[in-house]
Structures are given as C-alpha cells and as structure tokens.
Amino acid sequence: MTEPSPEQSTRHTLVVDLLFGFAVFAVVAIAVGADVSGRGNQPLGYGLAVVLGALMLARRRLPLFVLAATCVLVIANYVIDLPTIGLAVPMAGALYSAAEAGHTRWALGGATALLTLSTLIRLGEGQDAAYLLGYELATTVAVMGAAIALGDGTRQRREGARQRRRIAVLDAQAREAEAAERTARERTRIARDLHDAVGHHLSVVSLHSAVASEALEEGAEDPSVARTELDHVSRAAREGLRDLRATVRALRDPGGEVEPVAGLAHLEALASSVRDAGVRVEVSGSPGEGLPGLVDAVAYRVVQEALTNTLRHARARHARVLVERDGDGLTVTVTDDGGSGRTPVREGSGLTGMRERVRMAEGTLEVGPDPAGGFRVRARLPIGGGA
C-alpha cells in the first residue's frame, strides 16, 4: 500500500481535528440549549461550547494544556452558574487526546480529581445521593474511562505500526548487509580459487618458457632441450585451462555437478610438475585413509602454493614435502633451500589465500625462514575440524 504524502497526512489530520472540535461543540451546545437546570445565561454557555470545541484544534500539539483548560472551563461552568453540561461529554475529547499522546496517567488523574470534586460539591449542595452515586457517577465514569481507553488503544496501535515499520527497515538493512557479506565472501573465494588453480600452472609455464627461450637464443644445434621445455609449457597450459574452465563452469552453474577438488592423492603429480621446472622435490609421509574432504583439499592447496612460491621466489634447488598424521590432526610441512629475496616475508594474495583456507579448517599456519636454512611453510589441520 502506498504511503500518503506529507501534504495528504497534514490535510487528513486537520480534517479529523475539525470534526472532533465540531462534535464537542455540538454536544455541549445541545446541552446548553436544553438547559435542564433552568439556570439561563445561554449565550455565555454557547460561547463556552465554542471554546471547548476550539481547544480540540490544539489537542495534538498541547494535549496536557487542552486537558487542564477543559477541566478549568468545566469547573467554571458550575461556578458562574451556567446551564448544566455534565462532565463526561465535554471532558471526553480532552481525555482521549491526552491518552492518545501518551499521557494516560495525567488523563486518569484529571478525571479522578474532577469527578471527586464535582461529587463532593453536589453532595454538599444536598443533591440526591442515590441518583448521583448510583446512576450519574457510574455513567460518567464509564464514558470517561472509555475515552481514556480508546485514546490509549489508538496510541498503542500507532506505536505497534511504527515498531513494525522499524523492524521491517532493520530487517531489510540486515538482509542487504548479509547479501553484501555473502558477495564479499564469494569474491574472496573466487579470487582464492583462481589464484590457486591457475597461479601454479602459470608459474610453471613462465619458467619453462624462459628455459626454452634461452635454449633457442644460444642457437643450439640440438633443439631437443627447447622442444622438451615447450612440451612442459603446453602441458601446464592445458592443465591451467582445464582448472580455469572448471572454475568458470562452477560460477555459471552453482547448482550443477561440482568436479572433485584436488587432494593429497594428486600430490605426486604436483611434485612432478615442479621437478620438471628444475627443482628436486622429495615427498614423504602419508595422510592415511578417511581424511575429511576439507582437510584434504586445504592441505593440497597449502603444498601447491608453497611449491609455487618456491618456483617463483626462492631460487631453490631442492624442496621437501612432509605429510604427518597423528590421532587428531594432519601436519603438512614444505621446506626448500632457497630464501634469497624472501626475508622478510611479504603477504601477497597467495599467502593470504593460504591463511584463509587454513582458517576455514580451524587450523594454524606458520610461514617463515627455516631454522635449518631456507624457507618453511607448516600447516596444522585438525581432523574433524572445520565445516
């Protein structure tokens, strides 16, 4: 439903207050015209009716003032001996407005004080107590109580609607924040997957291309070296394209079948690609059976990124991969004999992605110089941890 404009809301409020004021004026004027007490002085009584009706125009801005002024005018009506107008009818509008504005206690207090004062005065004047207490007082209390209850109910409904609107706004903001967080996490995951899947193969391509270029520049009569290096380039490029296509396919079809993620079972193939690039890689240890899929994938990605960094930055000749499993965890350690240009450690996207993956598996990661020389990456992954 369309919300009314501010101009429409203001116009509607003014119309309601005018009708409210006219109703109070009309009821009091009818009571003055009937003049059941026979006191006379009707012109002044009609003037009082006009003032009581006009007060309703200020009931929203000054509800307590309207309540107090109405009480004073009703008391003055009896003090200066004007035609009887009762208590409930002229007071109903003021009591309703005070309760609607949130001043229910003031409305109850004003009504109680006025009823008590009026009843004591009229009993002191010798009016019939049975009629006064048994009929008129009960009727007046019922009308005043209904006015206060109606005003307080209107306020509560308005507050309820305001709270519902606020909850709806907060809920929409929460959904937007959650969607933004999901988008940020997805962007991070995509960046991490692309870096891990393609970065290693591109590093291999770069190294073999450099070797092939050097072999061709030297003008060797036997082109077998260049041909071998170009074969490595071709193989690494095909593997990189395969991983890239798998990643793009998963992004385009999130609900489709996901290809198995590489794990430690592919560790020897990974080491072989690094050996082809000129680094001797020694793999020892075994992850054993029944390794959780997340731990298996994270361990493989840690080794892949560590060996990729060895190719890119270490200028190493030898690297060692150690996989150790104990009762409650898996530890993978990658060391090399390089280190030139790698101290201090600079946190690039590769190391950042490595830390994020290890954190997902609730593990710990140590990256830095190896006390025995070279560089070391060690990840400790709890088996059964992570989700």
Number of C-alpha atoms within 10 A of each C-alpha: 3 4 7 10 9 9 9 11 12 12 11 13 13 13 13 14 19 15 14 19 23 19 17 24 25 16 16 25 21 13 19 26 17 14 18 12 12 12 12 16 14 17 12 14 23 21 13 21 25 18 17 25 26 19 23 27 21 15 24 15 11 15 24 22 15 25 25 15 16 23 21 12 17 21 16 13 18 14 9 9 14 23 24 21 24 16 21 21 19 23 26 22 26 30 36 27 30 27 25 25 19 16 18 20 12 16 28 16 11 18 24 14 13 17 18 12 12 18 18 11 12 13 13 10 9 8 12 11 14 9 10 15 13 11 11 17 18 11 14 19 16 13 17 26 19 15 25 27 17 17 25 22 15 18 18 14 11 13 12 12 12 12 12 12 12 12 12 12 12 12 12 12 12 12 12 12 12 12 12 12 12 12 12 12 12 13 12 14 15 15 15 19 17 16 18 21 23 19 19 25 24 19 19 25 23 17 19 24 19 15 19 22 14 14 19 16 9 8 9 12 8 10 12 12 15 20 14 15 22 19 16 21 23 15 16 22 17 13 17 21 16 14 19 17 12 14 18 14 15 15 13 9 10 10 8 10 9 12 11 8 12 16 17 20 13 10 17 13 11 19 22 14 18 23 16 16 20 16 20 16 23 16 14 10 11 14 19 11 6 8 17 14 16 21 28 21 19 25 29 21 24 26 26 22 22 27 26 22 18 25 23 15 14 19 17 20 15 17 25 17 23 17 20 16 18 11 7 10 17 22 19 22 21 26 27 26 20 22 21 12 11 17 10 9 13 10 9 9 13 19 19 11 22 24 18 18 22 23 15 16 22 17 22 14 20 12 16 17 20 16 8 9 12 19 25 23 22 22 23 21 27 21 22 15 15 15 10
